[in-house]
């Protein structure tokens, strides 16, 4: 009895939920009808002041097609409704549905009307029928107020793609497109009609009794291996849709554009209302929204001005209300598209974003983050971005480095290592779509569409990152470009990273000031006092003490003081501190890193005698440089950045670490002879050298020296060899380095903003530096000394000299994210011609240049200054 009672209550609960969903849908439908009547008939109040009521003397009645679309828009905006209409319900008479007023009837087209007039009349009649369907679902036998032929077509004909194509061809021969325009209005304004028209024909199974035993076994295996529904073929016939669209737009000036734009606008508004206001499992429309979007986004003319103005923005807004599961379905379908087709769709959305930004950027106080005409296409572009990732070449899931940290380090790390482990915090939550697809941007090696094709330069120029950062941190329910970083250039993203670190510094400074008031002895800055000759020892000891006592002190702004020097750190002293400490740490004589002459890059020394605490401190230094917006001269292979972001090194990464070894292994993989064992004479035991040059060996498999490499296991050998060099041999050193790095950057948006390839976008283009340079103190771009300066830089300096000049003026020889144009160098006049050397304020990127008379003198003194510049003193 108890079991039956429980079942009864469950059934009642389910029935109650269904009734509640039906009531909500009825309420939404009734409110749309009320808005519709208000727009077409009015409330009847002669003194009405509602801007959306035709009883207002200032408001003209809308035609049915526009009124239907406007009614849905007013519903989404929660517009005010006139009081007489709040209790007005659908008008029915003898089973008849609602009828728009007689003034909105589609008048018969006179025989002498022009083709343009005929097209407009037909379009109005077709969309009028669609408006009636949106306003209320008529009962059986209902009649509308539109043109009778259009109404009969809507109710009596079941459209298919082939039938519509036949109608287009017949209309083209007769040069009368009235019937086609009506059909477009009926089909493309209703989700059900659209998906029904292009429904994919199901495959016919063979009749029973026609399968022998073997075929039945194969059929059973195929059924067991059948892909999930969201990975199967699209539910609509996209090939037929493409053929139809090619036929419709075969001529440059298509006669169907106006009707199609109007119908798509109505379709988008209805789809948005269905997704936004109805529960996911109880939508008023039975049509699959994914199928609808698959179809309409195949229209080749979406990039034309007619569609960019209204239809495409509305479709983007509707797509933004798709649930995450439906978004993932759409992404998987698109991921199987050819790269060229996907690129065309990306370019269409990029064009829409750029047009909307350019239209509004001159508006005072414009914020792209709050502009739905921009954010909606960015949301849809995100789906194409993930489709490009899913369809591209990706690392296998086994390449993810998500293994937990070992309980004990391989070597003693002391208290600092324990502090590094305890300081870890949860990073920002992963994007729900990323979780649903189980795909991260870092997983993809080669996407279908290049990463740089998703950058939008006009948008990146106008986004106010301080405003966007506030939404990112404080309002997770609101749109933020920092949650859609693929569309921003690296320079703009670096600005978001800068705001994050500066706000955290101010927060720590504020806490220190409060601590001073209550307890005293608070320190608002992270102060380091070091000796230039003992910079490694002084810096690492000071940082170790700070990290042990209070790891949060690492989040404070760094201030460096060199003993015996007068320089005040406004940023320039810190830059030189990091430059000097990196030069010392990466010196091969120090033994922590090895240097490759072939790649001119550093790698972790697998046989280093330094304990984990030392590598943790190096990670802290690198994290501090990033946190304090200082660019370091760290020549790491790209795999280091991939490993920092949670990805293991793979065979493909070996090409950058050791190109010669990679080519050798690749030749083994490509060898097709049966005598591989005799030709290569390689086993699963490999050799390497330690810091003293002694030869060591490592077995890639148990008893590796006894296992020869042959054609059957050569791929396994290459993968294991790469895994040993990139992961296993340096697991202790890199693990400690990453823990120290994360002590500073664990709460940073760095992990979600940048890809590894964006970190190393270095281009020493000094012409860009010249284009972005400003002048002060009496100099201008046309001053003789300035012209001589740039001639010396471009024509007389070597690459090393130019790097030294960059370090002399800015404190670092590295190119900032976004290129040298973003450096904002200032060249200021420092008195008349003299024998004084040029000087610089590295804190502010200012070069002080005397007004030298000749180019030769300028070259001589400038080269002396950049070649022998170490230390800070008073000018």
GIQUI-V419506 format. One record per pair of residues at least 12 apart in sequence whose ideal C-beta (glycine too) atoms are under 6 Angstrom apart, sorted by the first residue. I is the first residue (numbers start at 0). GAP is how many residues later the second one is. D is the distance in Angstrom with one decimal. If there is no record, write none. Layout:
# GIQUI-V419506
i=I gap=GAP d=D
i=I gap=GAP d=D
This chain:
# GIQUI-V419506
i=20 gap=258 d=5.7
i=20 gap=261 d=3.7
i=24 gap=253 d=5.9
i=24 gap=259 d=4.6
i=27 gap=249 d=5.1
i=30 gap=44 d=5.8
i=31 gap=39 d=5.0
i=31 gap=43 d=5.6
i=32 gap=57 d=5.7
i=32 gap=102 d=5.4
i=32 gap=103 d=5.5
i=33 gap=47 d=5.8
i=33 gap=51 d=4.7
i=33 gap=54 d=6.0
i=34 gap=36 d=3.8
i=34 gap=39 d=4.7
i=35 gap=31 d=5.5
i=35 gap=35 d=4.4
i=35 gap=99 d=4.7
i=37 gap=15 d=4.9
i=37 gap=44 d=5.8
i=37 gap=47 d=5.5
i=38 gap=23 d=4.8
i=38 gap=28 d=4.3
i=38 gap=31 d=5.7
i=39 gap=21 d=5.7
i=39 gap=27 d=4.9
i=39 gap=60 d=5.6
i=39 gap=61 d=5.8
i=40 gap=60 d=5.6
i=41 gap=12 d=4.3
i=41 gap=13 d=3.1
i=42 gap=12 d=5.0
i=42 gap=39 d=3.6
i=42 gap=41 d=4.5
i=42 gap=42 d=5.3
i=43 gap=40 d=5.8
i=49 gap=32 d=5.4
i=51 gap=22 d=5.9
i=51 gap=27 d=5.6
i=52 gap=29 d=5.3
i=62 gap=41 d=5.5
i=63 gap=36 d=4.7
i=63 gap=40 d=4.9
i=63 gap=64 d=4.3
i=63 gap=67 d=4.2
i=64 gap=62 d=3.3
i=64 gap=63 d=5.7
i=64 gap=66 d=5.1
i=67 gap=63 d=3.2
i=67 gap=66 d=4.7
i=68 gap=196 d=5.7
i=68 gap=197 d=5.0
i=68 gap=200 d=5.1
i=71 gap=197 d=3.9
i=71 gap=201 d=5.0
i=89 gap=46 d=5.2
i=94 gap=44 d=4.6
i=94 gap=46 d=5.7
i=95 gap=46 d=5.4
i=96 gap=39 d=5.4
i=96 gap=41 d=2.8
i=96 gap=45 d=3.9
i=97 gap=37 d=5.7
i=97 gap=38 d=4.8
i=98 gap=46 d=4.8
i=99 gap=45 d=5.0
i=104 gap=40 d=5.3
i=105 gap=18 d=5.4
i=105 gap=19 d=3.8
i=105 gap=22 d=5.9
i=105 gap=40 d=5.3
i=105 gap=41 d=4.1
i=108 gap=12 d=4.7
i=117 gap=60 d=5.6
i=118 gap=62 d=5.8
i=121 gap=56 d=4.3
i=121 gap=59 d=4.4
i=121 gap=60 d=5.2
i=122 gap=58 d=5.3
i=122 gap=135 d=6.0
i=122 gap=136 d=4.3
i=124 gap=21 d=5.0
i=124 gap=22 d=4.0
i=124 gap=25 d=4.1
i=125 gap=24 d=5.6
i=125 gap=56 d=4.2
i=125 gap=59 d=2.5
i=125 gap=60 d=5.6
i=126 gap=58 d=4.7
i=126 gap=135 d=5.4
i=127 gap=18 d=4.0
i=128 gap=15 d=6.0
i=128 gap=17 d=4.9
i=128 gap=21 d=5.5
i=128 gap=22 d=5.9
i=128 gap=25 d=4.7
i=129 gap=55 d=6.0
i=129 gap=59 d=3.6
i=129 gap=136 d=5.6
i=131 gap=12 d=4.5
i=133 gap=136 d=5.7
i=149 gap=32 d=5.0
i=152 gap=29 d=5.9
i=153 gap=32 d=4.8
i=158 gap=28 d=5.5
i=158 gap=38 d=4.6
i=160 gap=37 d=5.4
i=160 gap=79 d=3.8
i=160 gap=83 d=5.7
i=164 gap=79 d=5.5
i=164 gap=82 d=5.9
i=166 gap=13 d=5.7
i=167 gap=12 d=5.5
i=167 gap=79 d=5.4
i=176 gap=78 d=4.9
i=180 gap=78 d=4.5
i=183 gap=72 d=5.7
i=183 gap=75 d=4.8
i=183 gap=76 d=5.6
i=183 gap=79 d=5.9
i=184 gap=74 d=5.5
i=184 gap=78 d=5.1
i=187 gap=75 d=3.9
i=187 gap=76 d=5.9
i=187 gap=79 d=6.0
i=188 gap=74 d=4.1
i=188 gap=77 d=4.3
i=188 gap=78 d=5.3
i=190 gap=80 d=5.9
i=190 gap=94 d=5.2
i=190 gap=96 d=3.4
i=190 gap=101 d=4.9
i=191 gap=95 d=4.7
i=194 gap=41 d=5.9
i=194 gap=92 d=4.8
i=194 gap=96 d=4.8
i=197 gap=38 d=4.4
i=197 gap=39 d=5.0
i=197 gap=42 d=5.8
i=197 gap=43 d=5.2
i=197 gap=97 d=5.8
i=199 gap=36 d=5.9
i=199 gap=37 d=4.8
i=229 gap=99 d=4.3
i=229 gap=102 d=5.9
i=230 gap=101 d=5.7
i=233 gap=60 d=5.6
i=233 gap=99 d=5.3
i=234 gap=53 d=5.7
i=234 gap=56 d=4.8
i=235 gap=55 d=4.7
i=235 gap=59 d=5.7
i=240 gap=54 d=5.3
i=240 gap=57 d=5.2
i=241 gap=56 d=5.8
i=244 gap=54 d=5.5
i=244 gap=55 d=5.7
i=248 gap=51 d=5.7
i=248 gap=52 d=5.4
i=256 gap=49 d=5.3
i=260 gap=45 d=5.4
i=260 gap=50 d=4.7
i=263 gap=47 d=4.1
i=264 gap=45 d=5.5
i=264 gap=46 d=5.3
i=264 gap=49 d=5.4
i=267 gap=46 d=3.6
i=267 gap=47 d=4.7
i=267 gap=50 d=4.6
i=270 gap=47 d=4.3
i=271 gap=45 d=5.9
i=271 gap=46 d=4.0
i=271 gap=49 d=5.9
i=274 gap=46 d=3.8
i=275 gap=45 d=4.9
i=279 gap=43 d=5.3
i=289 gap=36 d=5.5
i=289 gap=39 d=5.1
i=289 gap=40 d=5.0
i=292 gap=26 d=5.7
i=301 gap=46 d=5.2
i=302 gap=45 d=4.5
i=302 gap=48 d=5.5
i=307 gap=44 d=5.5
i=307 gap=47 d=5.9
i=311 gap=40 d=5.7
i=312 gap=60 d=5.3
i=315 gap=60 d=3.9
i=315 gap=61 d=4.5
i=315 gap=64 d=4.8
i=316 gap=59 d=4.5
i=318 gap=61 d=4.9
i=319 gap=56 d=5.3
i=319 gap=59 d=4.5
i=323 gap=108 d=4.7
i=323 gap=109 d=5.7
i=323 gap=112 d=5.3
i=326 gap=56 d=5.9
i=326 gap=106 d=5.5
i=327 gap=108 d=4.3
i=327 gap=109 d=5.4
i=329 gap=53 d=5.8
i=330 gap=52 d=5.3
i=330 gap=55 d=4.8
i=330 gap=56 d=4.8
i=333 gap=53 d=3.7
i=334 gap=52 d=4.4
i=334 gap=55 d=3.9
i=334 gap=56 d=3.6
i=338 gap=109 d=4.4
i=341 gap=106 d=5.3
i=341 gap=107 d=5.5
i=342 gap=106 d=5.0
i=344 gap=39 d=5.8
i=345 gap=38 d=5.4
i=345 gap=103 d=5.5
i=348 gap=28 d=4.8
i=348 gap=32 d=4.7
i=349 gap=106 d=5.8
i=351 gap=25 d=4.9
i=352 gap=21 d=5.8
i=352 gap=24 d=5.2
i=352 gap=103 d=5.4
i=352 gap=106 d=5.7
i=353 gap=104 d=4.8
i=355 gap=17 d=4.5
i=355 gap=18 d=5.1
i=356 gap=101 d=4.8
i=356 gap=102 d=5.3
i=356 gap=105 d=5.8
i=360 gap=101 d=4.9
i=366 gap=100 d=5.7
i=367 gap=94 d=5.5
i=367 gap=95 d=5.3
i=368 gap=98 d=5.9
i=368 gap=99 d=4.9
i=368 gap=102 d=6.0
i=374 gap=104 d=4.5
i=377 gap=106 d=5.4
i=377 gap=109 d=5.6
i=381 gap=102 d=5.7
i=384 gap=69 d=5.7
i=384 gap=101 d=4.9
i=387 gap=59 d=4.2
i=387 gap=60 d=4.4
i=387 gap=61 d=4.4
i=388 gap=50 d=5.4
i=388 gap=55 d=4.4
i=388 gap=58 d=5.6
i=389 gap=49 d=5.5
i=390 gap=57 d=4.6
i=391 gap=52 d=4.8
i=391 gap=54 d=5.3
i=391 gap=55 d=3.8
i=391 gap=56 d=5.1
i=392 gap=52 d=4.8
i=392 gap=53 d=4.3
i=393 gap=49 d=4.8
i=393 gap=50 d=5.0
i=394 gap=48 d=5.4
i=398 gap=248 d=5.9
i=398 gap=249 d=4.9
i=398 gap=251 d=5.5
i=400 gap=245 d=5.3
i=400 gap=247 d=4.7
i=408 gap=203 d=5.0
i=409 gap=322 d=4.3
i=410 gap=200 d=5.3
i=410 gap=201 d=5.8
i=411 gap=199 d=5.8
i=412 gap=198 d=5.9
i=412 gap=199 d=3.5
i=412 gap=200 d=4.8
i=413 gap=199 d=4.9
i=414 gap=133 d=5.6
i=415 gap=128 d=5.5
i=415 gap=131 d=5.9
i=415 gap=197 d=4.5
i=415 gap=200 d=5.6
i=416 gap=195 d=5.1
i=416 gap=196 d=5.7
i=416 gap=199 d=5.9
i=418 gap=128 d=5.6
i=418 gap=129 d=5.5
i=418 gap=132 d=6.0
i=419 gap=196 d=5.2
i=419 gap=319 d=4.0
i=419 gap=320 d=5.8
i=419 gap=323 d=5.4
i=422 gap=128 d=4.4
i=422 gap=320 d=5.0
i=423 gap=322 d=5.9
i=424 gap=321 d=4.7
i=424 gap=322 d=5.8
i=426 gap=324 d=5.8
i=440 gap=314 d=5.8
i=441 gap=203 d=5.2
i=441 gap=205 d=5.3
i=453 gap=32 d=4.6
i=453 gap=33 d=5.9
i=454 gap=34 d=5.1
i=455 gap=31 d=5.1
i=459 gap=28 d=5.1
i=459 gap=29 d=4.4
i=459 gap=32 d=4.2
i=462 gap=18 d=5.6
i=464 gap=30 d=4.5
i=464 gap=31 d=4.7
i=464 gap=34 d=5.9
i=465 gap=33 d=5.6
i=467 gap=12 d=5.4
i=467 gap=13 d=5.1
i=467 gap=14 d=5.9
i=468 gap=27 d=5.7
i=468 gap=30 d=4.7
i=481 gap=14 d=5.3
i=484 gap=268 d=4.8
i=489 gap=268 d=4.7
i=489 gap=327 d=4.6
i=489 gap=328 d=5.9
i=490 gap=326 d=5.7
i=490 gap=327 d=2.6
i=490 gap=331 d=5.3
i=492 gap=260 d=4.7
i=493 gap=323 d=4.2
i=497 gap=131 d=5.7
i=499 gap=249 d=5.6
i=500 gap=126 d=5.1
i=503 gap=51 d=5.4
i=504 gap=52 d=4.4
i=507 gap=47 d=5.1
i=507 gap=48 d=4.6
i=508 gap=15 d=4.3
i=511 gap=12 d=4.1
i=524 gap=31 d=5.5
i=524 gap=32 d=5.4
i=524 gap=34 d=4.6
i=525 gap=27 d=5.7
i=525 gap=30 d=4.2
i=525 gap=32 d=4.9
i=526 gap=32 d=5.0
i=527 gap=14 d=5.4
i=527 gap=32 d=5.0
i=528 gap=32 d=4.8
i=530 gap=32 d=5.0
i=531 gap=30 d=5.5
i=534 gap=45 d=5.5
i=534 gap=46 d=5.5
i=535 gap=48 d=5.1
i=538 gap=42 d=5.7
i=539 gap=77 d=4.8
i=542 gap=74 d=5.8
i=542 gap=77 d=5.5
i=550 gap=192 d=5.8
i=553 gap=190 d=5.1
i=557 gap=16 d=5.4
i=557 gap=66 d=5.9
i=557 gap=70 d=4.9
i=559 gap=13 d=4.9
i=559 gap=14 d=5.0
i=559 gap=17 d=4.4
i=564 gap=307 d=5.2
i=565 gap=307 d=5.8
i=565 gap=308 d=5.1
i=566 gap=305 d=2.8
i=569 gap=273 d=3.7
i=570 gap=272 d=4.2
i=571 gap=239 d=4.8
i=571 gap=270 d=3.2
i=571 gap=271 d=3.8
i=574 gap=55 d=5.4
i=574 gap=236 d=2.9
i=574 gap=237 d=5.2
i=574 gap=267 d=6.0
i=575 gap=235 d=5.5
i=577 gap=47 d=4.8
i=577 gap=52 d=5.0
i=577 gap=54 d=5.8
i=581 gap=50 d=5.4
i=581 gap=51 d=5.9
i=584 gap=33 d=5.9
i=585 gap=16 d=5.3
i=590 gap=17 d=5.5
i=590 gap=100 d=5.5
i=591 gap=13 d=5.9
i=591 gap=16 d=5.3
i=591 gap=18 d=5.4
i=592 gap=12 d=5.8
i=600 gap=34 d=4.8
i=600 gap=36 d=5.0
i=601 gap=33 d=5.8
i=603 gap=126 d=4.2
i=603 gap=129 d=4.4
i=603 gap=130 d=5.6
i=605 gap=123 d=3.9
i=605 gap=124 d=5.3
i=606 gap=83 d=3.9
i=606 gap=84 d=5.4
i=611 gap=124 d=3.8
i=614 gap=118 d=5.2
i=614 gap=121 d=3.8
i=614 gap=122 d=4.6
i=615 gap=120 d=4.6
i=615 gap=123 d=5.6
i=615 gap=124 d=3.8
i=617 gap=119 d=5.9
i=618 gap=118 d=4.2
i=618 gap=121 d=2.6
i=618 gap=122 d=3.8
i=619 gap=120 d=4.3
i=619 gap=123 d=5.8
i=621 gap=119 d=5.6
i=622 gap=118 d=4.5
i=622 gap=121 d=3.1
i=622 gap=122 d=4.9
i=623 gap=120 d=5.7
i=626 gap=117 d=5.1
i=630 gap=181 d=4.9
i=630 gap=183 d=3.8
i=630 gap=185 d=6.0
i=632 gap=181 d=5.7
i=636 gap=19 d=4.4
i=636 gap=20 d=5.0
i=637 gap=18 d=5.7
i=637 gap=118 d=5.4
i=638 gap=14 d=4.0
i=638 gap=87 d=6.0
i=640 gap=115 d=3.8
i=640 gap=118 d=5.2
i=641 gap=114 d=4.9
i=643 gap=94 d=6.0
i=647 gap=79 d=5.4
i=648 gap=77 d=2.7
i=648 gap=78 d=5.5
i=650 gap=67 d=5.4
i=650 gap=68 d=5.6
i=650 gap=71 d=4.2
i=652 gap=73 d=5.9
i=653 gap=68 d=4.6
i=664 gap=53 d=4.7
i=667 gap=12 d=6.0
i=667 gap=46 d=5.4
i=668 gap=45 d=5.9
i=675 gap=34 d=5.3
i=675 gap=35 d=5.5
i=676 gap=31 d=4.7
i=676 gap=33 d=5.4
i=681 gap=27 d=4.4
i=682 gap=21 d=6.0
i=682 gap=22 d=5.3
i=682 gap=24 d=5.8
i=682 gap=25 d=5.6
i=683 gap=16 d=4.5
i=683 gap=17 d=4.6
i=683 gap=20 d=3.4
i=683 gap=23 d=4.4
i=684 gap=12 d=5.5
i=684 gap=14 d=5.2
i=684 gap=19 d=4.1
i=684 gap=20 d=4.2
i=685 gap=12 d=5.7
i=685 gap=35 d=6.0
i=699 gap=20 d=4.1
i=761 gap=53 d=4.8
i=762 gap=56 d=5.9
i=764 gap=55 d=5.9
i=765 gap=27 d=5.7
i=765 gap=36 d=6.0
i=767 gap=51 d=5.3
i=767 gap=52 d=4.6
i=767 gap=53 d=4.3
i=768 gap=51 d=3.9
i=769 gap=20 d=5.5
i=771 gap=49 d=4.0
i=772 gap=52 d=4.6
i=773 gap=52 d=5.1
i=774 gap=52 d=5.5
i=775 gap=50 d=5.7
i=775 gap=52 d=4.3
i=776 gap=51 d=3.9
i=776 gap=52 d=3.8
i=777 gap=51 d=4.2
i=778 gap=48 d=5.8
i=778 gap=50 d=4.7
i=784 gap=66 d=5.2
i=784 gap=67 d=5.7
i=787 gap=67 d=4.2
i=787 gap=70 d=5.2
i=791 gap=67 d=4.7
i=795 gap=63 d=5.4
i=803 gap=62 d=4.3
i=804 gap=61 d=4.9
i=807 gap=32 d=5.7
i=807 gap=58 d=4.4
i=807 gap=61 d=5.1
i=808 gap=31 d=4.8
i=808 gap=38 d=4.8
i=809 gap=32 d=5.9
i=809 gap=35 d=5.1
i=810 gap=31 d=3.7
i=824 gap=20 d=5.3
i=825 gap=20 d=4.6
i=826 gap=20 d=5.0
i=826 gap=22 d=5.8
i=827 gap=18 d=5.8
i=827 gap=20 d=5.5
i=828 gap=22 d=5.8
i=829 gap=18 d=3.9
i=829 gap=19 d=5.9
i=829 gap=20 d=5.1
i=830 gap=19 d=5.4
i=831 gap=19 d=5.3
i=832 gap=18 d=5.5
i=832 gap=19 d=5.6
i=832 gap=20 d=4.8
i=833 gap=16 d=5.1
i=835 gap=14 d=5.5
i=836 gap=24 d=5.4
i=836 gap=28 d=4.4
i=837 gap=24 d=5.6
i=837 gap=27 d=4.7
